[in-house]
Amino acid sequence: MASTFQLSILTPERSVFEGAVEYLQVPGSQGYLGVLAHHAGLVTALAAGRLTVRHAGGRGEVWEVEGGFFEVSNNRATVLADSLTGGGPGA
């Protein structure tokens, strides 16, 4: 079993997701970023694109994000999305 980290996905209107995940890919301002457990700390702006989450056990979930900010610190990642659509199965 792969290591997990805590992920929060938030929009101005609501909390979209809160829980443990194995992998996250976000559209950073300079290109896509992949995040695994114990990733080095970082903060970046988000570009419009696909946000992909892999849950424990391999189930994937995909959202379309329209900008915002992303932070990783202390085995916890936070997506602050301007807007978000989707949330269905994927990758």
CNS distance restraints for C-alpha pairs under 8 A (distance, minus, plus):
assign (resid   1 and name CA) (resid  56 and name CA) 7.81 0.50 0.50
assign (resid   1 and name CA) (resid  57 and name CA) 7.81 0.50 0.50
assign (resid   2 and name CA) (resid  22 and name CA) 6.36 0.50 0.50
assign (resid   2 and name CA) (resid  56 and name CA) 7.51 0.50 0.50
assign (resid   3 and name CA) (resid  22 and name CA) 6.14 0.50 0.50
assign (resid   3 and name CA) (resid  36 and name CA) 7.86 0.50 0.50
assign (resid   3 and name CA) (resid  37 and name CA) 5.84 0.50 0.50
assign (resid   4 and name CA) (resid  20 and name CA) 5.81 0.50 0.50
assign (resid   4 and name CA) (resid  21 and name CA) 5.16 0.50 0.50
assign (resid   4 and name CA) (resid  22 and name CA) 4.54 0.50 0.50
assign (resid   4 and name CA) (resid  23 and name CA) 7.65 0.50 0.50
assign (resid   4 and name CA) (resid  36 and name CA) 7.44 0.50 0.50
assign (resid   4 and name CA) (resid  37 and name CA) 5.40 0.50 0.50
assign (resid   4 and name CA) (resid  56 and name CA) 7.33 0.50 0.50
assign (resid   5 and name CA) (resid  20 and name CA) 5.32 0.50 0.50
assign (resid   5 and name CA) (resid  21 and name CA) 5.63 0.50 0.50
assign (resid   5 and name CA) (resid  22 and name CA) 6.54 0.50 0.50
assign (resid   5 and name CA) (resid  36 and name CA) 7.45 0.50 0.50
assign (resid   5 and name CA) (resid  37 and name CA) 5.12 0.50 0.50
assign (resid   5 and name CA) (resid  38 and name CA) 7.45 0.50 0.50
assign (resid   5 and name CA) (resid  75 and name CA) 5.33 0.50 0.50
assign (resid   5 and name CA) (resid  76 and name CA) 5.72 0.50 0.50
assign (resid   5 and name CA) (resid  77 and name CA) 7.53 0.50 0.50
assign (resid   6 and name CA) (resid  18 and name CA) 7.39 0.50 0.50
assign (resid   6 and name CA) (resid  19 and name CA) 5.49 0.50 0.50
assign (resid   6 and name CA) (resid  20 and name CA) 4.50 0.50 0.50
assign (resid   6 and name CA) (resid  21 and name CA) 6.38 0.50 0.50
assign (resid   6 and name CA) (resid  75 and name CA) 6.63 0.50 0.50
assign (resid   6 and name CA) (resid  76 and name CA) 4.69 0.50 0.50
assign (resid   6 and name CA) (resid  77 and name CA) 6.23 0.50 0.50
assign (resid   7 and name CA) (resid  17 and name CA) 7.41 0.50 0.50
assign (resid   7 and name CA) (resid  18 and name CA) 5.72 0.50 0.50
assign (resid   7 and name CA) (resid  19 and name CA) 5.52 0.50 0.50
assign (resid   7 and name CA) (resid  20 and name CA) 6.06 0.50 0.50
assign (resid   7 and name CA) (resid  21 and name CA) 6.66 0.50 0.50
assign (resid   7 and name CA) (resid  76 and name CA) 5.89 0.50 0.50
assign (resid   7 and name CA) (resid  77 and name CA) 4.85 0.50 0.50
assign (resid   7 and name CA) (resid  78 and name CA) 5.83 0.50 0.50
assign (resid   7 and name CA) (resid  79 and name CA) 7.84 0.50 0.50
assign (resid   8 and name CA) (resid  15 and name CA) 7.61 0.50 0.50
assign (resid   8 and name CA) (resid  16 and name CA) 7.70 0.50 0.50
assign (resid   8 and name CA) (resid  17 and name CA) 5.62 0.50 0.50
assign (resid   8 and name CA) (resid  18 and name CA) 4.59 0.50 0.50
assign (resid   8 and name CA) (resid  19 and name CA) 6.83 0.50 0.50
assign (resid   8 and name CA) (resid  77 and name CA) 6.40 0.50 0.50
assign (resid   8 and name CA) (resid  78 and name CA) 4.80 0.50 0.50
assign (resid   8 and name CA) (resid  79 and name CA) 6.18 0.50 0.50
assign (resid   9 and name CA) (resid  15 and name CA) 6.25 0.50 0.50
assign (resid   9 and name CA) (resid  16 and name CA) 5.39 0.50 0.50
assign (resid   9 and name CA) (resid  17 and name CA) 5.01 0.50 0.50
assign (resid   9 and name CA) (resid  18 and name CA) 6.58 0.50 0.50
assign (resid   9 and name CA) (resid  78 and name CA) 5.99 0.50 0.50
assign (resid   9 and name CA) (resid  79 and name CA) 4.71 0.50 0.50
assign (resid   9 and name CA) (resid  80 and name CA) 6.30 0.50 0.50
assign (resid   9 and name CA) (resid  81 and name CA) 7.34 0.50 0.50
assign (resid  10 and name CA) (resid  14 and name CA) 6.07 0.50 0.50
assign (resid  10 and name CA) (resid  15 and name CA) 4.55 0.50 0.50
assign (resid  10 and name CA) (resid  16 and name CA) 5.55 0.50 0.50
assign (resid  10 and name CA) (resid  17 and name CA) 7.16 0.50 0.50
assign (resid  10 and name CA) (resid  78 and name CA) 7.66 0.50 0.50
assign (resid  10 and name CA) (resid  79 and name CA) 6.05 0.50 0.50
assign (resid  10 and name CA) (resid  80 and name CA) 5.03 0.50 0.50
assign (resid  10 and name CA) (resid  81 and name CA) 6.09 0.50 0.50
assign (resid  11 and name CA) (resid  15 and name CA) 6.35 0.50 0.50
assign (resid  11 and name CA) (resid  16 and name CA) 7.16 0.50 0.50
assign (resid  11 and name CA) (resid  80 and name CA) 5.85 0.50 0.50
assign (resid  11 and name CA) (resid  81 and name CA) 5.02 0.50 0.50
assign (resid  11 and name CA) (resid  82 and name CA) 5.95 0.50 0.50
assign (resid  11 and name CA) (resid  83 and name CA) 6.11 0.50 0.50
assign (resid  11 and name CA) (resid  84 and name CA) 7.19 0.50 0.50
assign (resid  12 and name CA) (resid  81 and name CA) 7.62 0.50 0.50
assign (resid  12 and name CA) (resid  82 and name CA) 6.86 0.50 0.50
assign (resid  12 and name CA) (resid  83 and name CA) 7.85 0.50 0.50
assign (resid  20 and name CA) (resid  55 and name CA) 7.11 0.50 0.50
assign (resid  20 and name CA) (resid  56 and name CA) 7.51 0.50 0.50
assign (resid  21 and name CA) (resid  53 and name CA) 7.03 0.50 0.50
assign (resid  21 and name CA) (resid  54 and name CA) 6.04 0.50 0.50
assign (resid  21 and name CA) (resid  55 and name CA) 4.50 0.50 0.50
assign (resid  21 and name CA) (resid  56 and name CA) 5.81 0.50 0.50
assign (resid  22 and name CA) (resid  36 and name CA) 6.24 0.50 0.50
assign (resid  22 and name CA) (resid  37 and name CA) 6.81 0.50 0.50
assign (resid  22 and name CA) (resid  53 and name CA) 7.80 0.50 0.50
assign (resid  22 and name CA) (resid  54 and name CA) 5.66 0.50 0.50
assign (resid  22 and name CA) (resid  55 and name CA) 5.53 0.50 0.50
assign (resid  22 and name CA) (resid  56 and name CA) 5.71 0.50 0.50
assign (resid  23 and name CA) (resid  34 and name CA) 7.19 0.50 0.50
assign (resid  23 and name CA) (resid  35 and name CA) 5.73 0.50 0.50
assign (resid  23 and name CA) (resid  36 and name CA) 5.04 0.50 0.50
assign (resid  23 and name CA) (resid  37 and name CA) 7.51 0.50 0.50
assign (resid  23 and name CA) (resid  53 and name CA) 5.84 0.50 0.50
assign (resid  23 and name CA) (resid  54 and name CA) 5.03 0.50 0.50
assign (resid  23 and name CA) (resid  55 and name CA) 7.12 0.50 0.50
assign (resid  24 and name CA) (resid  34 and name CA) 5.77 0.50 0.50
assign (resid  24 and name CA) (resid  35 and name CA) 5.12 0.50 0.50
assign (resid  24 and name CA) (resid  36 and name CA) 6.82 0.50 0.50
assign (resid  24 and name CA) (resid  51 and name CA) 7.42 0.50 0.50
assign (resid  24 and name CA) (resid  52 and name CA) 5.69 0.50 0.50
assign (resid  24 and name CA) (resid  53 and name CA) 4.63 0.50 0.50
assign (resid  24 and name CA) (resid  54 and name CA) 6.41 0.50 0.50
assign (resid  25 and name CA) (resid  32 and name CA) 6.63 0.50 0.50
assign (resid  25 and name CA) (resid  33 and name CA) 5.46 0.50 0.50
assign (resid  25 and name CA) (resid  34 and name CA) 4.41 0.50 0.50
assign (resid  25 and name CA) (resid  35 and name CA) 6.23 0.50 0.50
assign (resid  25 and name CA) (resid  50 and name CA) 7.98 0.50 0.50
assign (resid  25 and name CA) (resid  51 and name CA) 5.71 0.50 0.50
assign (resid  25 and name CA) (resid  52 and name CA) 5.06 0.50 0.50
assign (resid  25 and name CA) (resid  53 and name CA) 6.59 0.50 0.50
assign (resid  26 and name CA) (resid  32 and name CA) 5.58 0.50 0.50
assign (resid  26 and name CA) (resid  33 and name CA) 5.38 0.50 0.50
assign (resid  26 and name CA) (resid  34 and name CA) 6.73 0.50 0.50
assign (resid  26 and name CA) (resid  46 and name CA) 7.40 0.50 0.50
assign (resid  26 and name CA) (resid  49 and name CA) 7.75 0.50 0.50
assign (resid  26 and name CA) (resid  50 and name CA) 6.70 0.50 0.50
assign (resid  26 and name CA) (resid  51 and name CA) 4.79 0.50 0.50
assign (resid  26 and name CA) (resid  52 and name CA) 6.71 0.50 0.50
assign (resid  27 and name CA) (resid  31 and name CA) 5.86 0.50 0.50
assign (resid  27 and name CA) (resid  32 and name CA) 4.37 0.50 0.50
assign (resid  27 and name CA) (resid  33 and name CA) 6.40 0.50 0.50
assign (resid  27 and name CA) (resid  46 and name CA) 5.69 0.50 0.50
assign (resid  27 and name CA) (resid  47 and name CA) 5.45 0.50 0.50
assign (resid  27 and name CA) (resid  48 and name CA) 6.66 0.50 0.50
assign (resid  27 and name CA) (resid  49 and name CA) 5.53 0.50 0.50
assign (resid  27 and name CA) (resid  50 and name CA) 6.41 0.50 0.50
assign (resid  27 and name CA) (resid  51 and name CA) 6.64 0.50 0.50
assign (resid  28 and name CA) (resid  32 and name CA) 5.26 0.50 0.50
assign (resid  28 and name CA) (resid  33 and name CA) 6.18 0.50 0.50
assign (resid  28 and name CA) (resid  44 and name CA) 6.46 0.50 0.50
assign (resid  28 and name CA) (resid  45 and name CA) 6.00 0.50 0.50
assign (resid  28 and name CA) (resid  46 and name CA) 4.50 0.50 0.50
assign (resid  28 and name CA) (resid  47 and name CA) 5.53 0.50 0.50
assign (resid  28 and name CA) (resid  70 and name CA) 7.90 0.50 0.50
assign (resid  29 and name CA) (resid  44 and name CA) 6.93 0.50 0.50
assign (resid  29 and name CA) (resid  45 and name CA) 5.44 0.50 0.50
assign (resid  29 and name CA) (resid  46 and name CA) 5.23 0.50 0.50
assign (resid  29 and name CA) (resid  47 and name CA) 5.03 0.50 0.50
assign (resid  35 and name CA) (resid  39 and name CA) 6.20 0.50 0.50
assign (resid  37 and name CA) (resid  75 and name CA) 6.00 0.50 0.50
assign (resid  38 and name CA) (resid  74 and name CA) 7.16 0.50 0.50
assign (resid  38 and name CA) (resid  75 and name CA) 5.03 0.50 0.50
assign (resid  39 and name CA) (resid  72 and name CA) 7.18 0.50 0.50
assign (resid  39 and name CA) (resid  73 and name CA) 7.74 0.50 0.50
assign (resid  39 and name CA) (resid  75 and name CA) 6.73 0.50 0.50
assign (resid  40 and name CA) (resid  72 and name CA) 7.17 0.50 0.50
assign (resid  40 and name CA) (resid  73 and name CA) 7.04 0.50 0.50
assign (resid  41 and name CA) (resid  71 and name CA) 7.36 0.50 0.50
assign (resid  41 and name CA) (resid  72 and name CA) 4.93 0.50 0.50
assign (resid  41 and name CA) (resid  73 and name CA) 4.58 0.50 0.50
assign (resid  41 and name CA) (resid  74 and name CA) 7.23 0.50 0.50
assign (resid  42 and name CA) (resid  71 and name CA) 5.66 0.50 0.50
assign (resid  42 and name CA) (resid  72 and name CA) 5.29 0.50 0.50
assign (resid  42 and name CA) (resid  73 and name CA) 6.90 0.50 0.50
assign (resid  43 and name CA) (resid  69 and name CA) 7.33 0.50 0.50
assign (resid  43 and name CA) (resid  70 and name CA) 5.65 0.50 0.50
assign (resid  43 and name CA) (resid  71 and name CA) 4.40 0.50 0.50
assign (resid  43 and name CA) (resid  72 and name CA) 6.59 0.50 0.50
assign (resid  44 and name CA) (resid  69 and name CA) 5.85 0.50 0.50
assign (resid  44 and name CA) (resid  70 and name CA) 5.39 0.50 0.50
assign (resid  44 and name CA) (resid  71 and name CA) 6.65 0.50 0.50
assign (resid  45 and name CA) (resid  67 and name CA) 7.20 0.50 0.50
assign (resid  45 and name CA) (resid  68 and name CA) 5.85 0.50 0.50
assign (resid  45 and name CA) (resid  69 and name CA) 4.39 0.50 0.50
assign (resid  45 and name CA) (resid  70 and name CA) 6.17 0.50 0.50
assign (resid  46 and name CA) (resid  66 and name CA) 7.78 0.50 0.50
assign (resid  46 and name CA) (resid  67 and name CA) 4.66 0.50 0.50
assign (resid  46 and name CA) (resid  68 and name CA) 4.93 0.50 0.50
assign (resid  46 and name CA) (resid  69 and name CA) 5.13 0.50 0.50
assign (resid  46 and name CA) (resid  70 and name CA) 6.47 0.50 0.50
assign (resid  46 and name CA) (resid  81 and name CA) 7.78 0.50 0.50
assign (resid  47 and name CA) (resid  65 and name CA) 7.65 0.50 0.50
assign (resid  47 and name CA) (resid  66 and name CA) 6.50 0.50 0.50
assign (resid  47 and name CA) (resid  67 and name CA) 4.62 0.50 0.50
assign (resid  47 and name CA) (resid  68 and name CA) 7.19 0.50 0.50
assign (resid  48 and name CA) (resid  64 and name CA) 7.44 0.50 0.50
assign (resid  48 and name CA) (resid  65 and name CA) 5.44 0.50 0.50
assign (resid  48 and name CA) (resid  66 and name CA) 4.23 0.50 0.50
assign (resid  48 and name CA) (resid  67 and name CA) 5.07 0.50 0.50
assign (resid  49 and name CA) (resid  64 and name CA) 5.66 0.50 0.50
assign (resid  49 and name CA) (resid  65 and name CA) 5.49 0.50 0.50
assign (resid  49 and name CA) (resid  66 and name CA) 6.67 0.50 0.50
assign (resid  50 and name CA) (resid  62 and name CA) 6.77 0.50 0.50
assign (resid  50 and name CA) (resid  63 and name CA) 5.84 0.50 0.50
assign (resid  50 and name CA) (resid  64 and name CA) 4.67 0.50 0.50
assign (resid  50 and name CA) (resid  65 and name CA) 6.12 0.50 0.50
assign (resid  51 and name CA) (resid  62 and name CA) 5.70 0.50 0.50
assign (resid  51 and name CA) (resid  63 and name CA) 5.14 0.50 0.50
assign (resid  51 and name CA) (resid  64 and name CA) 6.01 0.50 0.50
assign (resid  51 and name CA) (resid  65 and name CA) 6.48 0.50 0.50
assign (resid  52 and name CA) (resid  60 and name CA) 7.13 0.50 0.50
assign (resid  52 and name CA) (resid  61 and name CA) 5.91 0.50 0.50
assign (resid  52 and name CA) (resid  62 and name CA) 4.60 0.50 0.50
assign (resid  52 and name CA) (resid  63 and name CA) 6.59 0.50 0.50
assign (resid  52 and name CA) (resid  90 and name CA) 7.70 0.50 0.50
assign (resid  52 and name CA) (resid  91 and name CA) 6.99 0.50 0.50
assign (resid  53 and name CA) (resid  60 and name CA) 5.64 0.50 0.50
assign (resid  53 and name CA) (resid  61 and name CA) 5.21 0.50 0.50
assign (resid  53 and name CA) (resid  62 and name CA) 6.35 0.50 0.50
assign (resid  54 and name CA) (resid  58 and name CA) 5.79 0.50 0.50
assign (resid  54 and name CA) (resid  59 and name CA) 5.73 0.50 0.50
assign (resid  54 and name CA) (resid  60 and name CA) 4.46 0.50 0.50
assign (resid  54 and name CA) (resid  61 and name CA) 6.50 0.50 0.50
assign (resid  54 and name CA) (resid  91 and name CA) 7.72 0.50 0.50
assign (resid  55 and name CA) (resid  59 and name CA) 5.33 0.50 0.50
assign (resid  55 and name CA) (resid  60 and name CA) 6.17 0.50 0.50
assign (resid  55 and name CA) (resid  61 and name CA) 7.92 0.50 0.50
assign (resid  59 and name CA) (resid  89 and name CA) 7.57 0.50 0.50
assign (resid  59 and name CA) (resid  90 and name CA) 7.95 0.50 0.50
assign (resid  60 and name CA) (resid  89 and name CA) 5.63 0.50 0.50
assign (resid  60 and name CA) (resid  90 and name CA) 5.01 0.50 0.50
assign (resid  60 and name CA) (resid  91 and name CA) 5.24 0.50 0.50
assign (resid  61 and name CA) (resid  87 and name CA) 5.81 0.50 0.50
assign (resid  61 and name CA) (resid  88 and name CA) 5.42 0.50 0.50
assign (resid  61 and name CA) (resid  89 and name CA) 4.52 0.50 0.50
assign (resid  61 and name CA) (resid  90 and name CA) 4.96 0.50 0.50
assign (resid  61 and name CA) (resid  91 and name CA) 6.79 0.50 0.50
assign (resid  62 and name CA) (resid  86 and name CA) 6.53 0.50 0.50
assign (resid  62 and name CA) (resid  87 and name CA) 5.19 0.50 0.50
assign (resid  62 and name CA) (resid  88 and name CA) 5.70 0.50 0.50
assign (resid  62 and name CA) (resid  89 and name CA) 6.23 0.50 0.50
assign (resid  62 and name CA) (resid  90 and name CA) 5.47 0.50 0.50
assign (resid  62 and name CA) (resid  91 and name CA) 7.17 0.50 0.50
assign (resid  63 and name CA) (resid  84 and name CA) 6.42 0.50 0.50
assign (resid  63 and name CA) (resid  85 and name CA) 5.54 0.50 0.50
assign (resid  63 and name CA) (resid  86 and name CA) 4.53 0.50 0.50
assign (resid  63 and name CA) (resid  87 and name CA) 4.82 0.50 0.50
assign (resid  63 and name CA) (resid  88 and name CA) 7.14 0.50 0.50
assign (resid  64 and name CA) (resid  84 and name CA) 5.62 0.50 0.50
assign (resid  64 and name CA) (resid  85 and name CA) 5.20 0.50 0.50
assign (resid  64 and name CA) (resid  86 and name CA) 6.14 0.50 0.50
assign (resid  65 and name CA) (resid  81 and name CA) 6.41 0.50 0.50
assign (resid  65 and name CA) (resid  82 and name CA) 7.41 0.50 0.50
assign (resid  65 and name CA) (resid  83 and name CA) 5.90 0.50 0.50
assign (resid  65 and name CA) (resid  84 and name CA) 4.67 0.50 0.50
assign (resid  65 and name CA) (resid  85 and name CA) 6.72 0.50 0.50
assign (resid  66 and name CA) (resid  81 and name CA) 6.89 0.50 0.50
assign (resid  66 and name CA) (resid  82 and name CA) 5.95 0.50 0.50
assign (resid  66 and name CA) (resid  83 and name CA) 5.38 0.50 0.50
assign (resid  66 and name CA) (resid  84 and name CA) 6.50 0.50 0.50
assign (resid  67 and name CA) (resid  81 and name CA) 5.88 0.50 0.50
assign (resid  67 and name CA) (resid  82 and name CA) 5.44 0.50 0.50
assign (resid  67 and name CA) (resid  83 and name CA) 7.13 0.50 0.50
assign (resid  68 and name CA) (resid  79 and name CA) 7.59 0.50 0.50
assign (resid  68 and name CA) (resid  80 and name CA) 5.51 0.50 0.50
assign (resid  68 and name CA) (resid  81 and name CA) 4.41 0.50 0.50
assign (resid  68 and name CA) (resid  82 and name CA) 4.92 0.50 0.50
assign (resid  68 and name CA) (resid  83 and name CA) 7.96 0.50 0.50
assign (resid  69 and name CA) (resid  79 and name CA) 6.12 0.50 0.50
assign (resid  69 and name CA) (resid  80 and name CA) 5.11 0.50 0.50
assign (resid  69 and name CA) (resid  81 and name CA) 6.41 0.50 0.50
assign (resid  70 and name CA) (resid  77 and name CA) 7.39 0.50 0.50
assign (resid  70 and name CA) (resid  78 and name CA) 5.76 0.50 0.50
assign (resid  70 and name CA) (resid  79 and name CA) 4.70 0.50 0.50
assign (resid  70 and name CA) (resid  80 and name CA) 6.16 0.50 0.50
assign (resid  71 and name CA) (resid  77 and name CA) 5.62 0.50 0.50
assign (resid  71 and name CA) (resid  78 and name CA) 5.25 0.50 0.50
assign (resid  71 and name CA) (resid  79 and name CA) 6.71 0.50 0.50
assign (resid  72 and name CA) (resid  76 and name CA) 5.72 0.50 0.50
assign (resid  72 and name CA) (resid  77 and name CA) 4.34 0.50 0.50
assign (resid  72 and name CA) (resid  78 and name CA) 6.51 0.50 0.50
assign (resid  73 and name CA) (resid  77 and name CA) 6.50 0.50 0.50
